Each structure stands twice: as structure tokens, then as C-alpha cells.
Amino acid sequence: MAQHQSPSDDQAGAGLPFPSIRSIGFSAPLRWMARGLSDLKACPVASLFYGFCFTGMGLLVTFVFEHAYQYTSAVTTGFLLLAPFFAMGLYELSRRRERGEVCALAPTLTVWRRNAGNIAVFAAVLTVIFLIWARASLVVFAMFYTQELPNLTGFLTQVLALENLEFLIVYFSVGLVFALLVFAVSVVSIPLMLDRNQDAITSMLASIRALAENPLPLLFWAALIVGTTLLGFLSFHIGLAVLMPIIGHATWHAYRDLVEPLP
């Protein structure tokens, strides 16, 4: 398996060129998922540790939605904020595996220290986006939801029955805009920051460029992420324990395919 070396600590973050983005085929995301599954099989204990973290977060989101609807936006925002950071451990497991290193959990728990400042900047950007998203969600409910706020089962029933169609169109349109924005700045951001100690702004711009140059494959990738996550929730959250690690590992392989290695 090819070895990918990271720049030395003195080079990291200083004088790095803007990442060169490759063109990929439409079916590339399926290859990433297959590689993600391979990483999960090779590193099952460490990968499933992160998978059960995702399961715990999913259970919390569902519990709050069911019993304290007013806090759902905040908890969901927390889930979406924490997900990329739990995934950092999965990226590191894939990185260690491709370098021929042991699949150990302990070194992945503090991998964020490798580029803590820029990861914090990225987290701040995501926090602002998600807080605006949470506020916009509440405004849409206040303006367009014409019935009493339901529990989770009632809400899903209304969605599937296409009741209150105007609300559904506005709610999902607003959510789509924010989701695409988050996806655009996140495609390769954290892997770049971990692998090369790239700065946060360059990493986010590289992600946007990757999406601009490969719109169809990466929209397909986004759809796979959403579909897989929904499948995990619909399997009473059990599926999240396996499916989320596959997505995390696959994201690392997406980065490897999308970003030209340093010479």
C-alpha cells in the first residue's frame, strides 16, 4: 500500500502551497465507502468505540426531540458540531493504517493537538453557521407551522403524509442551504489540517474548490452520507455504531483522492 508522508513540523503550516484538487469520477464515493468498510474491518475495536459515541449522540437527539422539543435545535447543532471531531479519530486510524502503523485507539484520542489552533478556528466557523441554522429553524416553525408542535412520531407522520406542505417546503429548503454550506467548507478541511497542518481558511477554501470542480460526485457523496446517517437513525440507532465509522474512514479516502499529495 502506498505510503503518504506528512510534512515535518518545521514545514507544517508555513509556506505550504494551496492544495491541488484532482478531478474524480462519479462513482468514486462508492470506492471510498468500500475502503471505509475495509478500514473498519482492519481496526474494529477503535472504530467501533467512535461508532458507539455517535450512537450515544443519536440517542440523545431523539430523546430530546421526543420529550423536550424546544431544545432539539440546540442538541442537533451539538451533534453536527461534534460529529466531525469524533471523526478525527477515524481519520487518524485510516492514516495510521495506510502508513503501516498499529490500529491503536489511544493515539487517536488526542490527534486534534496536532493542529489545535486551526481546528478551533474551523470549529468556531461551524458553530456560527449552526447557531444561525438553529435560529432560522425556530423562525420557520414560528412562521409556517400551523399545528401544535408534535412529538417525534407525530412530526415524522406529518412529513410522510405531506401535511402542512408549505412548512415542509420552507423548512427543508432552509435546511438544505445550510447543509450545503457546511458540506462545502468541510469536504477535506479536517483531513488537510491533520495531515499537513494546513491553516483553517486554506482548508475550507480547498474544500469549496473541491466541490466546485467535482459537483456531481461530491453531491452524490453528500447524498450517501445523509442516506447512511438516516439509515442509522431508523435502525434504532444501532446502525450508527457501524455506519458512522465507515463514513469517517471513507472521508479520509475522499481526501486522498481529491487532494494531490505534496511533492
Secondary structure by P-SEA (a helix, b strand, c coil): cbbbbcccccccccccccbbbbbbccaaaaaaaaaaaaaaaaccaaaaaaaaaaaaaaaaaaaaaaccccaaaaaaaaaaaaccccaaaaaaaaaaaaaccccccccccccccccaaaaaaaaaaaaaaaaaaaaaaaaaaacccccccccaaaaaaaaaaccaaaaaaaaaaaaaaaaaaaaaacccaaaaaaaccccaaaaaaaaaaaaaacaaaaaaaaaaaaaaaaaaaaacccccccaaaaaaaaaaaaaaacccccc
